[in-house]
Structure formats: C-alpha cells, structure tokens
C-alpha cells in the first residue's frame, strides 16, 4: 500500500496543484476530530468559509464532509463520486487499466473535489490512519498538526510510540509549520521535523497554556513572539484533554496568521460554540447519558478521568462495543472500577468483536468488580436495556467505537427518562 495509485487519480482530477486555499492537515491518535472542529469553528466565527474532511462518520456518510458547518449534500457527493470513477477508469500513457482504489482513497478524492468545488477560504483535513501513507497526504498542507500519539492500529503503524510517531510525522513539509500538541512527543516526531526542515512548534516549548477552575490562558514563548490570550472560557467540548487540543489550535491560528488573520473575539466565540458529537457528550435527561467514541487505551483513560470528575452517581452502567483488533484488556481494566453493570453489544461490521467475546474478555479481568447484564445485538438494544434497569440518578456511558455511539444516534440524540419518571 502506497500513495502512487492515489497520486495518479488525484493528478487526473487536477488536485495536485493546490486546492485553491490554505490547507491544514491534522494527524494523531486522539484529539484529531476535536482539533478539526475547533479550527473550523474559530475560522467560521472569523468570517472565513471553512471546509472539513473527517472520518469516520457516526450516522450518515455525509458527515465526513462539512462545508461551512453543514454536511455535504447527497447530490454533490454523487457528482464527485462520478468524477472520481471517471478519472479512475481513464486510460493514459501510464495505465491501460482502471486504477484500483480502496474505500478510503476513493472517499478522500471525492471529498477533496467537493471541497474544491465549494470555493472555500480554508480547508481542514483529518488524517484517517497514520499519516505518511494516508490518502490525505497527497495534498501538501500549509500547516500540519500532530495531536496526542499513543498505541493504536499497531498492526499497521508499529508497536511503539516511536514507530507510530514516525508515521504521523509523514504529513510534515519542508519550510512549513507543524504544531505538535502532544506534551511528550516521540523523539521520532522531533527528529523528522529536523530532517524534513519543518518549522516545529511544540507545546511547553514554543507555546504554553494554563488555567484555573474558571478560565485559562495561552501564550507563545519569548523566542516565538509575544502573542497572548488570557481570561479565556473553557472550550464547549467537554473533558480535561480538550484544553490541550485547544492550545494546539491557538498555535495553528498563530502560525497561519499571515494567511488567515483572526481576532481575539473570533477565538473566544469559536471555542465557545464548537460542537462535535460523541466526544464526552453529555445528553440531558435522567439518567445521565455520556457518549464517547473512546476506542483505545489512551482515549479510554481520558474518558475515565472525565467520568471520575463528574462526581457521585449511585450506579454507572456501560454500553460497550469494540473492534476485534483493539487492545481491550487495558481499556477495560482502566474504566472497570467506575462501572457497576456492563451491557455488551454486537456491532454491524465484521471487524467488530461479538458481545459474547467482549463479555468473556471482561470476565477474565483480574479483580474485576461489577456485573454483566449480558449481550445485545445492537447498541440501541443495549441502551434500552440499561435505561430499563436505571434509576433517575444513575449514569449510562456508551463507548468503545464510532459504531457503538453511532448506533444510539441513528434516530437522533436520545432523551432518556428512567422508569419512575415516565408515569
């Protein structure tokens, strides 16, 4: 697997000469989606027409392409799909046969076309997997962003943070800024920036942030100038880890200022109104419902910390479904002390573990607490069972995969009503 095939089709589509506006590419293990959402929200608040490519989607495929905050239309998707298919099948001096593309490669080319056709002011592209060989990397970004790096997709990216960091670093470009918001980045990321000749901005060195319970602030280092934001409200996206993502976003705004100037008011407004379903999303109702796409040990650790900070709940119930290739033992072990009752679910993809297998792995945890309510054939069925068992003061957490959270959002955001509130 390489980028040669994608390059051929991208060239035929006219995508390699630039996309008509500044491009920001975001890679990382966790925090990519939040970073993309914050960037788009701030730039939108500043009056720029923004486009975002992100993956995977929660419910509808159109979510992957957002133009000025709205999902792309079905008709536009059909049009660009047809253009990619035509270019893929085109014969030229290099290829007499159609170029083979994966689902993600085809999707990426189509959505890039849709974004170009929308004639936008700034594009934010989220890497799907890794960086170096990801289809998004056929585009040269004006600024690269690398969020937190941890162990995930190890069969494809490597078994260490150093190896995974090397893959993420593939989105860097010579002479262009790269913002790294991982507080302790793998040395491979730092080394790659030097080798490529990228302008490396690191949290804790080139920019810093801090706050109290009421507000937070951000500043560049002395060597990088004197930009400072103080008295900022916390981002609308919940969770302690979002402040780190927001700090990286402010660094991107700083390095992109010559091309895309923004006011302090746009920063404040953008961070205050940003929305992204499924990232420590608290849904109003009783019992309390928490939706989180945490699907690897690092993100489950963040979810656990955020749940712990919510305070006391008599009973916490977990709806959990996950992919079969995930490192489940540390994920389950980390959050298990907070969960009283588990509702394991099948997911609608052959890549997923079955509910029965998830329950087996949970039952093998040393010193586990809580109990299992059994297995369910779909996330919504598991959630309804959890609600039926709950008192109004309880808490239900749905996590483990985009498919798990998406499965309870199929018909919109559920509003829960525990049994003795419904009479």
Wavefront OBJ file of the C-alpha trace (Angstrom):
o trace
v 0.000 0.000 0.000
v 1.370 3.364 -1.040
v 0.237 6.696 -2.440
v 1.145 6.024 -6.086
v -2.373 4.995 -7.124
v -3.994 7.917 -5.323
v -1.451 10.295 -6.899
v -2.366 9.100 -10.392
v -6.089 9.721 -9.926
v -5.530 12.973 -7.992
v -3.373 14.267 -10.853
v -6.075 13.408 -13.375
v -8.590 15.295 -11.242
v -6.353 18.379 -11.020
v -5.956 18.141 -7.252
v -2.149 18.160 -7.018
v -1.581 21.790 -7.942
v -3.245 23.088 -4.786
v -6.805 23.238 -3.539
v -7.368 26.955 -4.018
v -6.983 27.997 -0.383
v -4.832 27.282 2.701
v -4.880 23.666 3.914
v -4.369 22.423 7.485
v -3.799 18.665 7.882
v -4.338 17.040 11.289
v -2.877 13.666 12.350
v -2.644 11.926 15.725
v -4.031 9.029 17.741
v -6.582 11.001 19.769
v -7.843 14.576 19.552
v -7.877 14.895 15.754
v -11.628 15.334 15.405
v -11.816 17.831 18.255
v -8.902 19.824 16.839
v -10.530 19.940 13.397
v -13.864 21.018 14.874
v -12.278 23.822 16.925
v -10.276 25.114 13.956
v -13.368 25.186 11.760
v -15.420 26.870 14.487
v -12.887 29.643 15.098
v -12.263 30.302 11.409
v -16.010 30.266 10.793
v -16.501 32.760 13.620
v -13.861 34.955 11.956
v -15.944 35.025 8.773
v -13.980 32.521 6.708
v -15.796 29.907 4.640
v -14.497 26.624 6.035
v -14.418 23.041 4.829
v -13.660 19.970 6.947
v -12.926 16.392 5.922
v -13.118 13.994 8.875
v -13.657 10.283 9.409
v -15.249 8.026 10.294
v -18.852 9.218 10.442
v -21.202 8.464 13.321
v -24.522 8.035 11.499
v -24.527 9.407 7.939
v -21.693 9.302 5.426
v -22.285 12.975 4.562
v -20.892 13.931 7.991
v -17.408 13.283 6.623
v -17.533 16.453 4.505
v -18.695 19.628 6.245
v -18.951 22.845 4.258
v -19.441 25.932 6.437
v -20.540 23.622 9.240
v -23.118 21.681 7.232
v -22.794 18.150 5.826
v -22.303 17.995 2.059
v -25.437 17.258 0.043
v -26.151 13.815 -1.377
v -26.373 15.231 -4.906
v -22.934 16.830 -4.625
v -21.463 13.562 -3.358
v -22.961 11.632 -6.258
v -21.460 14.144 -8.702
v -17.942 13.959 -7.279
v -18.111 10.153 -6.945
v -18.832 10.007 -10.665
v -15.859 12.273 -11.397
v -13.510 10.076 -9.364
v -14.802 6.943 -11.058
v -14.288 8.503 -14.477
v -10.722 9.553 -13.612
v -10.015 6.126 -12.085
v -11.015 4.374 -15.302
v -9.254 6.797 -17.647
v -6.533 5.294 -19.857
v -3.280 7.149 -20.415
v 0.363 6.509 -21.206
v 0.972 5.247 -17.676
v -2.017 2.972 -17.205
v -4.117 0.981 -19.618
v -6.318 -0.428 -16.864
v -8.500 1.233 -14.210
v -6.596 2.314 -11.114
v -7.562 0.317 -8.013
v -8.648 2.457 -5.046
v -9.650 1.497 -1.518
v -12.890 2.737 0.040
v -10.997 5.416 1.985
v -8.892 6.507 -1.003
v -11.975 6.863 -3.215
v -13.784 8.748 -0.437
v -10.838 11.099 0.120
v -10.522 12.053 -3.544
v -14.264 12.629 -3.872
v -14.477 14.810 -0.777
v -11.398 16.817 -1.792
v -13.185 17.512 -5.078
v -16.339 18.571 -3.240
v -14.324 20.948 -1.059
v -12.533 22.480 -4.051
v -15.824 22.951 -5.918
v -17.256 24.832 -2.911
v -14.594 27.578 -3.326
v -13.770 27.915 0.364
v -11.309 30.062 2.334
v -9.639 27.342 4.429
v -9.688 23.531 4.460
v -9.093 21.318 7.497
v -8.246 17.709 6.593
v -8.220 14.933 9.185
v -5.874 12.027 8.504
v -7.705 8.700 8.594
v -4.894 6.418 9.734
v -1.218 7.143 10.373
v -0.097 9.941 8.089
v 2.758 9.059 5.769
v 0.726 6.679 3.589
v -2.742 8.099 4.276
v -4.647 9.250 1.185
v -4.985 12.758 2.679
v -1.199 13.060 2.433
v -1.311 13.502 -1.354
v -2.117 17.137 -0.524
v 0.715 19.398 0.667
v -0.585 21.249 3.739
v 0.253 24.832 4.609
v 0.309 23.719 8.245
v 0.492 20.240 9.774
v -0.852 19.361 13.215
v 0.054 16.300 15.271
v -2.133 15.703 18.314
v -1.530 13.121 21.034
v 0.254 9.928 19.975
v -0.436 6.587 21.587
v -0.709 2.893 20.776
v -3.484 2.120 18.285
v -3.699 0.361 14.894
v -0.399 -1.266 15.819
v -0.673 -3.978 13.159
v -0.380 -1.232 10.531
v 1.601 1.539 12.232
v 4.044 -0.257 14.548
v 4.194 -1.470 18.135
v 5.833 1.579 19.767
v 5.077 5.276 20.085
v 8.327 5.967 18.225
v 7.241 3.900 15.223
v 3.732 5.371 15.257
v 5.148 8.892 15.622
v 7.290 8.341 12.538
v 4.182 7.512 10.522
v 2.296 10.563 11.827
v 5.289 12.781 11.019
v 4.870 11.923 7.336
v 2.455 14.857 6.946
v 5.224 17.418 7.645
v 6.567 19.530 4.770
v 9.847 21.413 4.339
v 9.654 25.052 5.373
v 6.067 24.704 6.599
v 4.927 24.895 10.244
v 3.994 21.773 12.189
v 2.209 22.148 15.523
v 2.700 19.264 17.964
v 0.237 19.296 20.873
v 1.457 16.055 22.444
v 3.207 17.179 25.675
v 5.760 14.349 25.420
v 6.077 13.609 21.704
v 8.086 10.619 20.497
v 11.641 11.582 19.571
v 10.871 10.327 16.065
v 8.498 13.287 15.586
v 11.128 15.827 16.643
v 13.791 14.147 14.521
v 11.507 14.002 11.487
v 10.814 17.726 11.722
v 14.560 18.434 11.668
v 15.189 16.025 8.794
v 12.386 17.463 6.678
v 13.159 21.061 7.579
v 9.702 21.784 9.005
v 9.087 24.686 11.400
v 8.340 22.782 14.611
v 6.021 24.315 17.237
v 5.858 22.239 20.445
v 3.548 22.670 23.388
v 5.578 23.511 26.503
v 8.437 24.947 24.435
v 7.078 27.221 21.710
v 3.679 27.809 23.274
v 2.145 27.102 26.661
v -1.195 27.177 28.433
v -2.601 27.076 31.943
v -5.755 27.748 33.853
v -7.838 27.513 36.979
v -11.397 26.375 37.552
v -12.840 29.487 35.927
v -10.698 30.323 32.912
v -7.488 29.599 31.031
v -4.791 31.387 29.084
v -2.319 30.736 26.260
v 0.950 32.347 25.207
v 3.840 31.920 22.806
v 7.387 31.608 24.066
v 9.652 34.667 24.058
v 11.531 33.370 21.008
v 8.275 32.993 19.063
v 6.984 36.494 19.722
v 4.551 37.872 22.248
v 1.093 36.622 21.394
v -1.033 36.037 24.476
v -4.637 35.165 25.251
v -5.898 35.465 28.824
v -9.231 35.037 30.559
v -10.485 32.500 28.004
v -13.612 30.497 28.756
v -13.128 26.748 28.554
v -13.943 25.177 25.166
v -17.513 23.976 24.685
v -16.172 20.468 24.082
v -16.038 18.810 27.492
v -13.158 16.981 29.135
v -9.782 17.950 30.549
v -7.958 16.748 27.423
v -9.768 19.342 25.291
v -7.664 22.149 26.752
v -4.558 20.535 25.265
v -6.298 20.297 21.900
v -7.402 23.931 22.162
v -3.831 25.016 22.954
v -2.680 23.359 19.731
v -5.488 25.095 17.844
v -4.326 28.505 19.081
v -0.804 27.666 17.913
v -2.174 26.863 14.448
v -4.049 30.169 14.404
v -0.780 31.907 15.252
v 1.353 30.256 12.564
v -1.399 30.750 9.957
v -1.988 34.395 10.923
v -0.228 35.837 7.832
v -2.654 33.954 5.561
v -5.728 33.804 7.811
v -5.768 36.575 10.419
v -8.290 36.130 13.242
v -9.389 38.407 16.055
v -9.384 37.540 19.741
v -13.179 37.798 19.656
v -13.356 35.138 16.910
v -11.175 32.850 19.031
v -13.434 33.293 22.055
v -16.617 32.832 20.037
v -15.341 29.841 18.080
v -14.224 27.908 21.148
v -17.452 28.713 22.997
v -19.815 27.362 20.315
v -17.853 24.407 18.895
v -19.802 21.165 18.646
v -18.672 17.599 17.973
v -20.989 14.687 18.789
v -19.572 11.693 20.600
v -16.649 13.370 22.364
v -17.540 13.209 26.049
v -21.004 14.350 25.020
v -23.384 14.765 27.948
v -27.001 14.291 26.895
v -29.701 15.986 29.041
v -32.166 13.665 30.701
v -32.436 11.151 33.522
v -30.422 9.023 33.938
v -27.385 10.986 32.782
v -26.138 9.792 29.390
v -22.499 10.108 28.294
v -21.471 9.366 24.700
v -17.788 8.939 23.863
v -16.047 7.321 20.886
v -13.049 6.348 23.074
v -11.680 3.219 21.425
v -8.069 2.777 22.553
v -6.290 2.724 25.950
v -5.264 6.396 25.807
v -8.728 7.734 24.986
v -10.407 5.383 27.485
v -8.016 6.705 30.161
v -9.159 10.253 29.305
v -12.809 9.153 29.408
v -12.237 7.524 32.802
v -10.695 10.716 34.213
v -13.580 12.788 32.864
v -16.165 10.401 34.329
v -14.375 10.452 37.665
v -14.538 14.251 37.708
v -18.336 14.223 37.236
v -18.943 13.361 40.876
v -21.057 10.686 42.553
v -23.651 8.501 40.815
v -25.319 5.577 42.642
v -24.853 3.263 39.651
v -22.881 3.591 36.419
v -23.885 1.362 33.523
v -21.703 0.919 30.429
v -22.844 0.090 26.893
v -19.708 -1.221 25.211
v -18.921 -2.458 21.707
v -15.478 -2.505 20.086
v -13.407 -3.642 17.123
v -11.709 -7.025 17.373
v -8.219 -5.589 16.753
v -8.292 -3.302 19.802
v -6.122 -3.811 22.883
v -9.172 -4.474 25.047
v -7.623 -5.626 28.329
v -6.064 -2.262 29.315
v -9.171 -0.395 28.084
v -11.500 -2.486 30.223
v -9.152 -2.548 33.209
v -8.857 1.250 33.221
v -12.560 2.065 33.271
v -13.830 -1.045 35.102
v -13.550 0.422 38.639
v -16.168 3.044 37.692
v -18.662 0.656 36.057
v -21.233 -1.299 38.080
v -23.033 -3.083 35.245
v -21.950 -3.867 31.656
v -24.134 -4.124 28.543
v -22.011 -5.651 25.782
v -23.157 -5.226 22.201
v -22.539 -6.610 18.736
v -21.722 -4.028 16.052
v -22.769 -4.008 12.378
v -19.343 -4.769 10.914
v -17.321 -7.988 10.558
v -14.344 -6.154 12.095
v -16.067 -5.982 15.492
v -15.799 -8.310 18.455
v -19.036 -10.064 19.330
v -20.847 -9.179 22.534
v -20.109 -12.675 23.784
v -16.372 -12.283 23.192
v -16.327 -8.866 24.889
v -18.032 -10.329 27.927
v -15.530 -13.179 28.006
v -12.567 -10.792 27.955
v -14.165 -8.652 30.662
v -14.792 -11.749 32.821
v -11.071 -12.588 32.670
v -10.009 -9.257 34.200
v -8.184 -9.834 37.496
v -10.039 -8.442 40.487
v -12.895 -7.117 38.388
v -15.955 -5.590 40.043
v -19.466 -5.068 38.759
v -21.608 -7.495 36.818
v -22.637 -8.193 33.239
v -26.192 -7.699 32.023
v -25.467 -9.923 29.036
v -25.005 -9.395 25.320
v -27.171 -7.474 22.843
v -27.402 -7.491 19.066
v -27.234 -3.699 18.643
v -26.142 -0.635 20.666
v -29.670 0.757 20.867
v -30.981 -2.521 22.292
v -28.226 -2.422 24.914
v -29.023 1.200 25.770
v -32.751 0.500 26.152
v -31.938 -2.388 28.487
v -29.667 -0.115 30.541
v -32.386 2.547 30.753
v -34.948 -0.041 31.872
v -32.609 -1.065 34.709
v -31.786 2.503 35.779
v -32.966 4.903 38.427
v -33.138 8.621 37.516
v -29.944 9.421 39.448
v -27.860 6.783 37.645
v -25.394 7.276 34.794
v -25.080 5.423 31.472
v -21.853 5.568 29.439
v -21.856 4.492 25.774
v -18.330 3.998 24.398
v -15.853 1.764 22.578
v -16.260 2.622 18.899
v -17.779 5.086 16.440
v -20.185 2.245 15.600
v -21.260 1.984 19.259
v -22.019 5.691 19.658
v -23.417 5.976 16.137
v -25.722 3.064 16.905
v -27.530 5.019 19.630
v -27.687 8.179 17.472
v -29.348 6.544 14.457
v -32.678 8.251 15.101
v -31.280 11.405 16.657
v -29.918 12.131 20.124
v -31.854 10.026 22.652
v -33.510 11.778 25.571
v -33.680 9.358 28.476
v -36.449 9.028 31.024
v -35.987 6.471 33.784
v -38.908 4.217 34.575
v -40.395 6.059 37.550
v -40.248 9.367 35.709
v -42.306 8.115 32.792
v -45.591 7.699 34.691
l 1 2 3 4 5 6 7 8 9 10 11 12 13 14 15 16 17 18 19 20 21 22 23 24 25 26 27 28 29 30 31 32 33 34 35 36 37 38 39 40 41 42 43 44 45 46 47 48 49 50 51 52 53 54 55 56 57 58 59 60 61 62 63 64 65 66 67 68 69 70 71 72 73 74 75 76 77 78 79 80 81 82 83 84 85 86 87 88 89 90 91 92 93 94 95 96 97 98 99 100 101 102 103 104 105 106 107 108 109 110 111 112 113 114 115 116 117 118 119 120 121 122 123 124 125 126 127 128 129 130 131 132 133 134 135 136 137 138 139 140 141 142 143 144 145 146 147 148 149 150 151 152 153 154 155 156 157 158 159 160 161 162 163 164 165 166 167 168 169 170 171 172 173 174 175 176 177 178 179 180 181 182 183 184 185 186 187 188 189 190 191 192 193 194 195 196 197 198 199 200 201 202 203 204 205 206 207 208 209 210 211 212 213 214 215 216 217 218 219 220 221 222 223 224 225 226 227 228 229 230 231 232 233 234 235 236 237 238 239 240 241 242 243 244 245 246 247 248 249 250 251 252 253 254 255 256 257 258 259 260 261 262 263 264 265 266 267 268 269 270 271 272 273 274 275 276 277 278 279 280 281 282 283 284 285 286 287 288 289 290 291 292 293 294 295 296 297 298 299 300 301 302 303 304 305 306 307 308 309 310 311 312 313 314 315 316 317 318 319 320 321 322 323 324 325 326 327 328 329 330 331 332 333 334 335 336 337 338 339 340 341 342 343 344 345 346 347 348 349 350 351 352 353 354 355 356 357 358 359 360 361 362 363 364 365 366 367 368 369 370 371 372 373 374 375 376 377 378 379 380 381 382 383 384 385 386 387 388 389 390 391 392 393 394 395 396 397 398 399 400 401 402 403 404 405 406 407 408 409 410 411 412 413 414 415 416 417 418 419 420 421 422 423
